[in-house]
Amino acid sequence: MNIICLDTEFTGLSKDNEILQLAILDGNGNTVINELYRPEKAKSWPFSQKVHNISPQMVKNKPSFVSERSRLQRYFDDADLIVGFAIENDTRELSRSGIEGLSGDRCFDVRDLYWAVLGKEQGIGVYNVPSLIKCSEECGFDWSDESAHSADADSLATLHLFWVLIRKFAEKYDIRPAGEFLDDGHIRVLLEKLARLKQAEIARLAEENAKGLLYLFKRDGDYRLYSRRDEMDEETMAAKVASGYQLVAMIAVNDRWKGHFELVKKFERKQIKGHGTDAVWRLSSKDIKIFETYTNTFTSNSKVFKSLLEHYHRFS
């Protein structure tokens, strides 16, 4: 299996981001590429420079990344597995710079291995894996004279992490007998196993995160809907009361976004104009009873759920 491990350094984080350095190692840790590039637009990048120490002076006589793109493309084309740490940051910018074929299962984030092997036992969530420095040092990587946040050093640390963690993962799930060589077949089975574990964890988190409470308040004769993940504390409730709100009902639901969506739909004819997307209604006692008895189930694959994901920030 042709494995490459990469890291990139950029001018910044905006949509006009440009690549300053690309480092690629093969699966044995040999340097394939370690080059600097002159950005075509940016003249300086003071914030990023403080992180990776690549100055405009260092790249002023270097070729642009775009001018080298066709030569670099073959390294990505030949790879069976492309490994990185927070690799979506690298692949996003590489793709924007014209490198093709960086979607799908070929691109692998070592953070997922850390979560599955060490993070779960420490209570670290799949979305909360520590930094590369912390993870690699925990797994015995010696930075020596190497400087973190340079692409070559970071790719070396990432590759170290990959091999340490994938062997531990194999032992943990008894996919490779003790002492047996970790071959291409083992690696494919391990990555498929990891993908299933991560998918199941994401589904579990989505279901857990969807749970919450729906509040119905009355103020000046109008009824207002609020969705919350957690119960309002005494201070928040007191502030509501002080502002003239009266709590009418509170219900626990399995999917608060779906509940918000369905109740807004159910009472849309009772909506008072002039409040934009806020749910402000004129309700009858019968309507309030409907609210009090409302319940739902979590359905992650429903069209409603997918629609609500697009409005996550509005409903959360």
Secondary structure as GFF3:
##gff-version 3
##sequence-region A 1 316
A	DSSP	beta_strand	3	10	.	.	.	ID=ss1
A	DSSP	beta_strand	19	26	.	.	.	ID=ss2
A	DSSP	beta_strand	31	36	.	.	.	ID=ss3
A	DSSP	alpha_helix	46	52	.	.	.	ID=ss4
A	DSSP	alpha_helix	56	59	.	.	.	ID=ss5
A	DSSP	alpha_helix	65	77	.	.	.	ID=ss6
A	DSSP	beta_strand	81	84	.	.	.	ID=ss7
A	DSSP	alpha_helix	87	96	.	.	.	ID=ss8
A	DSSP	beta_strand	107	109	.	.	.	ID=ss9
A	DSSP	alpha_helix	110	114	.	.	.	ID=ss10
A	DSSP	pi_helix	115	119	.	.	.	ID=ss11
A	DSSP	three_ten_helix	120	122	.	.	.	ID=ss12
A	DSSP	alpha_helix	132	138	.	.	.	ID=ss13
A	DSSP	alpha_helix	151	172	.	.	.	ID=ss14
A	DSSP	alpha_helix	184	210	.	.	.	ID=ss15
A	DSSP	beta_strand	212	219	.	.	.	ID=ss16
A	DSSP	beta_strand	222	228	.	.	.	ID=ss17
A	DSSP	alpha_helix	234	242	.	.	.	ID=ss18
A	DSSP	beta_strand	246	253	.	.	.	ID=ss19
A	DSSP	alpha_helix	256	266	.	.	.	ID=ss20
A	DSSP	three_ten_helix	268	270	.	.	.	ID=ss21
A	DSSP	beta_strand	280	281	.	.	.	ID=ss22
A	DSSP	alpha_helix	285	292	.	.	.	ID=ss23
A	DSSP	alpha_helix	303	309	.	.	.	ID=ss24
A	DSSP	alpha_helix	312	315	.	.	.	ID=ss25
###
